[in-house]
Amino acid sequence: MNSENPNGRSLTALRAFAIELAMAAREETLHREARTSVEDKGEDGKFDPVTEADRAAEAAMRALITERFPDHGVCGEEFADKTATSRFKWSLDPIDGTRSYMCSLPSWTTLIALLDEGEPVLGVIDAPRLDETYVGSNGEAAILVAGKQSSLRTSGCKRIDEARFSTTDPFLFESSPEQIQEVIRAVRVTRYGHDGYAYARLAAGTIDLVIESALKPHDYNALIPVVRAAGGHIGDWLGGSNFDTGDVIAAASRELYDEAVALLADA
């Protein structure tokens, strides 16, 4: 990505704006958490919750983008895409982990990414209830806690038998149950239920491996810059970087990623 966009704004300014978007989303999500109404937008009998907070947070972020960058596109989970007239587009997931949100568990996040000609170049994983904001862009990753910033770095774990593994839920592997069981047998410890927050903790060095399936672009766009900027590797299940299938592996090192790819291929 060039250092300046068509409006003369640097990536540093866009990073600050992305954090501003996260704070605007917090204004809509935090006060609704204990009392929000839940709807089921699922199909084929699969429960897929959405709340008024999801819609309010995405609307608030969209309004800010339209006000400040009217030429930028927007794609989000809850509303129709807005076409860009520049090369930039924002990807928004107002509440990633709606099941956790509706249960008042603290690990739900807001995911925000800036795409430059389709490539995620800036990512924010915001955990409002924990007051943690993870940001990655241009090879630099940081966490902001209570206004204080610290750099992020993965653990560098290279061996799957030493890895701390997380996946949101085994149901993501309904079409390939044996593959996830192979991973669980291979790793040191497995934790469930963290959605986008698991990738944030991978960037922070406390989780080493995340494997998920059937994700949508708003689920993974923000994760890519954060993991990469923290020194991790994120790609697809085949060893490449085609995320179109939604099959994602994030690892603390390239060596660990390659070992996970090989394990899934052999399962």
C-alpha positions in Angstrom: 0.0 0.0 0.0 1.3 3.5 -0.8 2.0 5.7 2.2 -0.7 8.2 1.1 -4.2 7.5 0.0 -6.1 9.7 -2.6 -7.2 12.0 0.2 -3.7 12.5 1.4 -4.2 10.5 4.5 -1.2 8.4 5.7 -1.6 4.8 6.9 -0.8 6.1 10.3 -3.8 8.4 10.2 -5.9 5.5 8.9 -4.7 3.3 11.8 -5.9 6.0 14.2 -9.2 6.2 12.4 -9.7 2.4 12.6 -9.2 2.7 16.4 -11.8 5.5 16.4 -14.2 3.1 14.5 -13.6 0.5 17.2 -14.4 3.0 20.0 -17.6 4.1 18.1 -18.7 0.4 18.0 -18.0 0.1 21.8 -20.5 2.9 22.4 -23.2 0.8 20.8 -22.2 -2.7 22.1 -21.1 -2.4 25.7 -24.3 -0.8 27.2 -26.5 -3.3 25.3 -24.7 -6.5 26.3 -26.9 -7.6 29.2 -30.2 -6.7 27.7 -29.9 -7.0 23.9 -32.6 -8.8 21.9 -31.4 -11.7 19.8 -32.8 -12.8 16.4 -32.0 -16.0 14.5 -30.9 -15.3 10.9 -29.8 -18.8 10.3 -30.9 -21.1 7.5 -31.5 -24.9 7.3 -32.1 -25.1 11.0 -28.7 -23.7 12.0 -28.8 -21.1 14.7 -27.1 -17.9 13.6 -27.7 -15.1 16.1 -27.8 -11.4 15.4 -28.5 -8.6 17.9 -29.6 -5.0 17.8 -26.1 -4.2 19.0 -24.6 -5.9 15.9 -26.6 -3.6 13.7 -26.2 -0.5 15.7 -22.4 -0.9 15.9 -22.0 -1.5 12.2 -24.3 1.4 11.4 -22.2 3.7 13.6 -19.0 2.7 11.9 -20.4 3.0 8.5 -21.6 6.5 9.3 -18.1 7.6 10.3 -16.6 6.1 7.2 -19.1 7.8 4.9 -18.5 11.1 6.7 -14.7 11.0 6.6 -13.9 8.9 3.6 -17.0 9.0 1.2 -14.9 7.4 -1.6 -14.1 4.3 0.5 -16.2 1.2 0.1 -17.6 -0.8 3.0 -18.5 -4.5 3.4 -19.9 -5.7 6.6 -21.8 -8.6 8.1 -25.2 -6.9 8.7 -25.8 -4.5 5.7 -25.3 -4.4 2.0 -21.9 -3.5 0.5 -21.1 0.1 -0.3 -19.2 0.3 -3.6 -15.9 2.2 -3.5 -14.9 4.9 -5.9 -11.3 4.6 -4.7 -9.1 1.5 -4.2 -10.0 1.3 -0.5 -12.6 -0.7 1.3 -13.4 -1.3 4.9 -14.4 -4.7 6.2 -16.5 -4.7 9.4 -17.7 -7.4 11.8 -19.4 -5.4 14.6 -19.6 -8.4 17.0 -17.5 -11.4 16.2 -18.6 -14.0 18.7 -22.2 -13.1 19.0 -22.9 -16.3 21.0 -20.4 -15.1 23.6 -21.9 -11.6 23.6 -25.4 -12.9 24.2 -24.1 -15.0 27.1 -22.2 -12.0 28.6 -18.9 -13.7 28.1 -16.0 -11.3 27.7 -14.1 -12.7 24.6 -16.3 -11.2 21.8 -14.6 -8.7 19.6 -15.1 -6.1 16.9 -13.2 -6.8 13.7 -12.1 -3.9 11.4 -9.9 -4.1 8.3 -8.8 -1.7 5.6 -8.4 -3.4 2.2 -6.2 -1.8 -0.5 -7.4 -3.2 -3.9 -8.8 -6.2 -2.0 -5.7 -6.9 0.1 -6.1 -6.5 3.9 -3.4 -4.0 5.0 -4.6 -2.8 8.3 -6.4 -4.8 11.0 -8.0 -4.1 14.3 -9.3 -6.7 16.8 -11.0 -4.9 19.6 -12.1 -6.7 22.8 -14.4 -4.1 24.4 -15.3 -5.9 27.6 -11.6 -6.5 28.2 -10.5 -3.0 27.1 -7.9 -4.5 24.8 -7.3 -3.3 21.2 -5.0 -5.2 18.9 -3.7 -3.4 15.8 -1.6 -4.6 12.9 -0.3 -2.8 9.8 2.8 -2.4 7.8 4.8 -4.9 9.8 4.0 -3.3 13.2 1.6 -4.8 15.7 0.6 -3.4 19.0 -1.9 -3.8 21.9 -3.6 -0.9 23.6 -4.8 -1.5 27.1 -6.4 1.4 29.1 -4.7 3.8 26.7 -1.2 2.3 27.1 0.5 0.8 24.0 2.8 -2.2 23.9 4.2 -4.1 21.0 3.0 -7.5 20.0 5.0 -10.6 19.0 3.9 -14.2 18.6 5.5 -16.9 20.7 7.5 -18.2 17.8 6.5 -21.8 18.6 7.7 -24.1 15.8 6.4 -27.6 16.9 2.9 -28.7 16.9 3.4 -31.0 19.9 4.3 -27.9 21.9 1.5 -25.7 20.6 -1.4 -24.2 22.4 -4.3 -24.6 20.0 -7.7 -22.8 19.7 -10.7 -23.2 17.5 -14.1 -21.6 18.0 -16.1 -24.8 18.0 -15.7 -28.4 16.7 -18.9 -27.9 14.6 -16.8 -25.8 12.2 -15.3 -29.2 11.1 -18.6 -31.1 10.5 -17.4 -32.0 7.0 -14.0 -33.1 8.2 -14.2 -34.3 11.8 -11.2 -36.5 11.7 -9.0 -33.6 10.7 -9.7 -31.7 13.9 -9.3 -34.8 16.0 -5.8 -35.3 14.5 -5.0 -31.7 15.5 -6.3 -32.1 19.0 -4.3 -35.3 19.5 -1.2 -33.6 18.2 -1.1 -30.4 20.2 -0.2 -29.8 23.8 -3.5 -28.1 24.8 -6.8 -27.1 23.2 -9.2 -24.3 24.1 -12.6 -23.5 22.5 -14.9 -20.6 22.0 -12.8 -17.5 21.5 -13.6 -16.6 17.9 -11.5 -13.6 16.7 -10.0 -13.2 20.2 -7.9 -16.3 19.7 -6.1 -14.7 16.8 -5.4 -11.6 19.0 -3.9 -13.8 21.7 -1.9 -15.6 19.0 -0.4 -12.3 18.1 0.3 -11.6 21.8 2.1 -14.9 22.2 -0.2 -16.8 24.5 -1.8 -19.0 21.8 0.3 -20.7 19.1 -2.2 -22.1 16.6 -5.7 -21.4 15.4 -7.5 -23.5 12.7 -11.0 -22.8 11.5 -13.2 -23.5 8.5 -16.1 -21.8 6.6 -15.2 -18.3 7.7 -16.5 -15.3 5.7 -14.4 -12.3 4.6 -15.6 -10.1 7.5 -14.5 -12.9 9.9 -10.9 -13.1 8.6 -9.9 -9.8 6.9 -8.9 -8.0 10.1 -7.0 -11.0 11.5 -4.6 -11.2 8.6 -2.7 -7.9 9.1 -2.6 -8.4 12.9 -1.1 -11.9 12.8 1.4 -11.1 10.1 2.5 -7.9 11.7 3.2 -9.8 15.0 5.5 -12.2 13.2 3.0 -15.0 12.7 1.9 -16.8 9.5 -1.7 -17.0 8.3 -2.9 -18.9 5.2 -5.3 -21.5 3.9 -5.4 -25.2 4.6 -3.4 -26.1 1.5 -0.3 -24.0 2.3 -1.3 -21.0 0.2 -3.1 -17.7 0.8 -6.5 -18.3 -0.9 -9.0 -17.5 1.8 -12.0 -17.8 -0.5 -13.1 -21.2 1.0 -12.9 -19.7 4.5 -10.4 -22.4 5.6 -7.8 -20.6 7.8 -4.7 -21.6 9.7 -2.9 -19.0 11.8 0.3 -20.0 13.5 3.0 -18.5 15.6 5.7 -19.4 13.0 5.9 -20.5 9.4 7.3 -23.9 10.6 4.3 -24.5 12.8 1.9 -23.5 10.0 3.6 -25.9 7.6 3.3 -28.7 10.2 -0.4 -28.0 10.6 -0.9 -28.0 6.8 0.8 -31.4 6.6 -1.2 -32.8 9.5 -4.5 -31.8 7.9 -3.5 -33.2 4.5 -2.6 -36.6 6.1 -5.8 -36.8 8.2 
